[in-house]
Amino acid sequence: MTIFRVAQGLDLPPLYLFTFADEDERARVAELLRKLPPREVTKVRRELAKRATRP
């Protein structure tokens, strides 16, 4: 519960407290997504969803 409170106090999603861009590729992607405006995040999510469902 404390993580959620800290994140709420910082006005961040809890995930951002656990991503360290210098550690792995997914964390780097999360860091880049964090910097995008919401509309762009939606576009990226849609594209990723398409790619993730391909065989």
DSSP file (Angstrom, degrees, kcal/mol; ACC not computed):
  #  RESIDUE AA STRUCTURE BP1 BP2  ACC     N-H-->O    O-->H-N    N-H-->O    O-->H-N    TCO  KAPPA ALPHA  PHI   PSI    X-CA   Y-CA   Z-CA
    1    1 A M     >        0   0    0      0, 0.0     4,-1.8     0, 0.0     5,-0.1   0.000 360.0 360.0 360.0 -32.3    0.0    0.0    0.0
    2    2 A T  H  >  +     0   0    0      1,-0.2     4,-2.7     2,-0.2     5,-0.2   0.891 360.0  55.3 -62.2 -40.8    2.9    2.4    0.7
    3    3 A I  H  > S+     0   0    0      1,-0.2     4,-2.8     2,-0.2    -1,-0.2   0.913 107.5  50.4 -58.4 -42.8    4.1    2.3   -2.9
    4    4 A F  H  > S+     0   0    0      1,-0.2     4,-2.4     2,-0.2    -1,-0.2   0.882 110.6  49.1 -64.2 -37.6    0.7    3.3   -4.1
    5    5 A R  H  X S+     0   0    0     -4,-1.8     4,-2.6     2,-0.2    -2,-0.2   0.915 111.8  47.9 -68.4 -42.9    0.6    6.2   -1.6
    6    6 A V  H  X S+     0   0    0     -4,-2.7     4,-1.8     2,-0.2    -2,-0.2   0.944 113.5  48.1 -61.6 -47.4    4.1    7.4   -2.7
    7    7 A A  H  X>S+     0   0    0     -4,-2.8     5,-2.8     1,-0.2     4,-0.6   0.915 111.9  49.7 -59.9 -43.5    3.1    7.2   -6.4
    8    8 A Q  H ><5S+     0   0    0     -4,-2.4     3,-0.9     1,-0.2    -1,-0.2   0.913 109.2  52.1 -62.5 -42.5   -0.1    9.0   -5.7
    9    9 A G  H 3<5S+     0   0    0     -4,-2.6    -1,-0.2     1,-0.3    -2,-0.2   0.828 114.3  42.8 -62.5 -32.3    1.8   11.8   -3.8
   10   10 A L  H 3<5S-     0   0    0     -4,-1.8    -1,-0.3    -5,-0.2    -2,-0.2   0.464 111.6-122.5 -90.6  -3.2    4.1   12.1   -6.8
   11   11 A D  T <<5S+     0   0    0     -3,-0.9    -3,-0.2    -4,-0.6    -2,-0.1   0.924  71.0 124.4  58.7  47.5    1.2   12.0   -9.2
   12   12 A L  S   <S-     0   0    0     -5,-2.8    -1,-0.2    -6,-0.1    -2,-0.2  -0.932  70.0-102.8-130.4 153.4    2.8    9.0  -11.0
   13   13 A P    >   -     0   0    0      0, 0.0     3,-1.5     0, 0.0     4,-0.4  -0.550  38.1-117.4 -68.6 145.1    1.7    5.5  -11.8
   14   14 A P  G >  S+     0   0    0      0, 0.0     3,-1.7     0, 0.0     4,-0.4   0.817 110.4  69.6 -55.2 -32.3    3.3    3.0   -9.4
   15   15 A L  G >  S+     0   0    0      1,-0.3     3,-2.0     2,-0.2     4,-0.4   0.860  88.7  63.8 -54.1 -37.1    5.1    1.3  -12.3
   16   16 A Y  G <  S+     0   0    0     -3,-1.5     3,-0.5     1,-0.3    -1,-0.3   0.731  93.6  61.3 -64.5 -20.9    7.3    4.4  -12.7
   17   17 A L  G <  S+     0   0    0     -3,-1.7    -1,-0.3    -4,-0.4    -2,-0.2   0.637 109.0  42.9 -77.6 -12.6    8.7    3.8   -9.2
   18   18 A F  S <  S+     0   0    0     -3,-2.0     2,-0.5    -4,-0.4    -1,-0.2   0.328  91.0  96.0-115.3   5.6   10.1    0.4  -10.3
   19   19 A T        -     0   0    0     -3,-0.5     2,-0.5    -4,-0.4     3,-0.1  -0.867  44.1-177.8-104.6 129.2   11.5    1.2  -13.8
   20   20 A F    >>  -     0   0    0     -2,-0.5     3,-2.8     1,-0.1     4,-0.7  -0.919  15.4-155.2-125.9 102.2   15.2    2.0  -14.1
   21   21 A A  T 34 S+     0   0    0     -2,-0.5     7,-0.2     1,-0.3    -1,-0.1   0.695  90.3  59.1 -56.3 -24.8   16.0    2.8  -17.7
   22   22 A D  T 34 S+     0   0    0      1,-0.2    -1,-0.3     5,-0.1     3,-0.1   0.509  98.9  62.4 -83.1  -1.5   19.6    1.8  -17.5
   23   23 A E  T <4 S-     0   0    0     -3,-2.8     2,-0.3     1,-0.3    -2,-0.2   0.857 111.0 -13.8 -95.2 -38.0   18.7   -1.8  -16.4
   24   24 A D     X  -     0   0    0     -4,-0.7     4,-1.8     1,-0.1    -1,-0.3  -0.983  63.2 -99.3-160.2 170.3   16.8   -3.3  -19.4
   25   25 A E  H  > S+     0   0    0     -2,-0.3     4,-2.5     1,-0.2     5,-0.2   0.887 116.5  53.3 -64.2 -41.9   15.0   -2.6  -22.6
   26   26 A R  H  > S+     0   0    0      1,-0.2     4,-2.5     2,-0.2    -1,-0.2   0.892 108.8  50.3 -63.5 -37.9   11.5   -2.7  -21.2
   27   27 A A  H  > S+     0   0    0      2,-0.2     4,-2.1     1,-0.2    -6,-0.3   0.875 109.1  52.1 -66.5 -36.5   12.4   -0.1  -18.6
   28   28 A R  H  X S+     0   0    0     -4,-1.8     4,-2.2    -7,-0.2    -2,-0.2   0.913 109.9  48.9 -64.2 -41.8   13.9    2.0  -21.4
   29   29 A V  H  X S+     0   0    0     -4,-2.5     4,-2.8     1,-0.2     5,-0.2   0.925 109.8  51.6 -63.0 -44.3   10.6    1.8  -23.3
   30   30 A A  H  X S+     0   0    0     -4,-2.5     4,-2.1     1,-0.2    -1,-0.2   0.894 109.2  51.0 -59.6 -40.2    8.6    2.6  -20.1
   31   31 A E  H  X S+     0   0    0     -4,-2.1     4,-0.9     2,-0.2    -1,-0.2   0.909 111.3  47.1 -64.5 -42.5   10.8    5.7  -19.7
   32   32 A L  H >X S+     0   0    0     -4,-2.2     3,-0.7     1,-0.2     4,-0.6   0.908 111.2  51.4 -65.8 -41.6   10.3    6.8  -23.2
   33   33 A L  H >< S+     0   0    0     -4,-2.8     3,-1.3     1,-0.2    -2,-0.2   0.884 102.5  60.8 -61.3 -38.3    6.5    6.3  -22.9
   34   34 A R  H 3< S+     0   0    0     -4,-2.1    -1,-0.2     1,-0.3    -2,-0.2   0.820 103.3  51.4 -57.9 -31.5    6.5    8.3  -19.8
   35   35 A K  H << S+     0   0    0     -4,-0.9    -1,-0.3    -3,-0.7    -2,-0.2   0.599  92.8  93.4 -84.6 -12.3    7.7   11.3  -21.8
   36   36 A L  S << S-     0   0    0     -3,-1.3    -3,-0.0    -4,-0.6     5,-0.0  -0.477  83.3-107.1 -81.7 151.8    5.1   11.1  -24.5
   37   37 A P    >>  -     0   0    0      0, 0.0     4,-1.9     0, 0.0     3,-0.8  -0.436  38.8-104.5 -69.3 154.3    1.8   13.0  -24.5
   38   38 A P  H 3> S+     0   0    0      0, 0.0     4,-2.1     0, 0.0     5,-0.2   0.832 119.4  56.5 -51.1 -39.4   -1.3   10.8  -23.7
   39   39 A R  H 3> S+     0   0    0      1,-0.2     4,-1.6     2,-0.2     5,-0.1   0.899 108.4  47.0 -62.4 -40.1   -2.5   10.8  -27.3
   40   40 A E  H <> S+     0   0    0     -3,-0.8     4,-2.5     2,-0.2    -1,-0.2   0.860 107.6  56.5 -69.8 -35.5    0.9    9.4  -28.5
   41   41 A V  H  X S+     0   0    0     -4,-1.9     4,-2.7     1,-0.2    -2,-0.2   0.909 105.6  52.2 -61.5 -41.1    0.8    6.7  -25.7
   42   42 A T  H  X S+     0   0    0     -4,-2.1     4,-2.3     2,-0.2    -1,-0.2   0.910 109.1  49.5 -61.1 -43.0   -2.5    5.6  -27.1
   43   43 A K  H  X S+     0   0    0     -4,-1.6     4,-2.2     2,-0.2    -2,-0.2   0.925 112.0  47.6 -62.0 -45.2   -1.1    5.3  -30.6
   44   44 A V  H  X S+     0   0    0     -4,-2.5     4,-2.7     1,-0.2     5,-0.2   0.912 110.4  52.5 -63.5 -42.8    1.9    3.3  -29.3
   45   45 A R  H  X S+     0   0    0     -4,-2.7     4,-2.5     1,-0.2    -1,-0.2   0.915 109.2  49.5 -59.8 -43.9   -0.4    1.0  -27.3
   46   46 A R  H  X S+     0   0    0     -4,-2.3     4,-2.0     2,-0.2    -1,-0.2   0.919 112.0  47.8 -62.0 -43.7   -2.5    0.2  -30.3
   47   47 A E  H  X S+     0   0    0     -4,-2.2     4,-2.2     1,-0.2    -2,-0.2   0.914 112.4  48.8 -64.9 -42.5    0.5   -0.6  -32.4
   48   48 A L  H  X S+     0   0    0     -4,-2.7     4,-2.6     1,-0.2    -1,-0.2   0.894 108.6  54.0 -63.8 -39.3    2.0   -2.8  -29.7
   49   49 A A  H  X S+     0   0    0     -4,-2.5     4,-1.1    -5,-0.2    -1,-0.2   0.902 108.6  49.6 -62.1 -40.6   -1.4   -4.6  -29.3
   50   50 A K  H  < S+     0   0    0     -4,-2.0     3,-0.5     1,-0.2     4,-0.4   0.943 114.4  44.0 -61.3 -48.0   -1.4   -5.3  -33.1
   51   51 A R  H >< S+     0   0    0     -4,-2.2     3,-0.8     1,-0.2    -2,-0.2   0.845 108.9  57.1 -68.5 -34.4    2.1   -6.7  -33.0
   52   52 A A  H 3< S+     0   0    0     -4,-2.6    -1,-0.2     1,-0.2    -2,-0.2   0.749 106.0  50.5 -70.6 -23.1    1.6   -8.7  -29.9
   53   53 A T  T 3< S+     0   0    0     -4,-1.1    -1,-0.2    -3,-0.5    -2,-0.2   0.497  86.1 105.7 -94.7  -3.5   -1.3  -10.6  -31.4
   54   54 A R    <         0   0    0     -3,-0.8    -3,-0.0    -4,-0.4    -4,-0.0  -0.506 360.0 360.0 -73.6 144.2    0.5  -11.6  -34.6
   55   55 A P              0   0    0      0, 0.0    -1,-0.1     0, 0.0    -3,-0.1   0.498 360.0 360.0 -68.0 360.0    1.6  -15.2  -34.8
